[in-house]
Amino acid sequence: MDDITHIRQLVAVAKSRVLLICPDCGQEHTEFADKLRGSRFYACTGDGCDYRFDLLEGPRGSALQGLAAAWRRFYAALIPTG
């Protein structure tokens, strides 16, 4: 029974951690979600790397995907709902 409690504690800790991998240098950073939640940026600590993770930016899409989403919103506004 003690093993199950230990496993549950490990799972709870694992869920509250976030893995960030720098796209410039490949450095891996593991941080607690609570620490990152209050931050706007997270700086990479790799040797000579000055990359900053923008934590408030949403997922990046291509310009074409953004244009397509704008057209969908535009046409949705024109179509009358019955």
Secondary structure, DSSP 8 states (H G I E B T S, - for coil): -HHHHHHHHHHHHHHTEEEEE-TTT--EEEEEHHHHHT-SEEE--STT---EEESS------HHHHHHHHHHHHHHHHS---
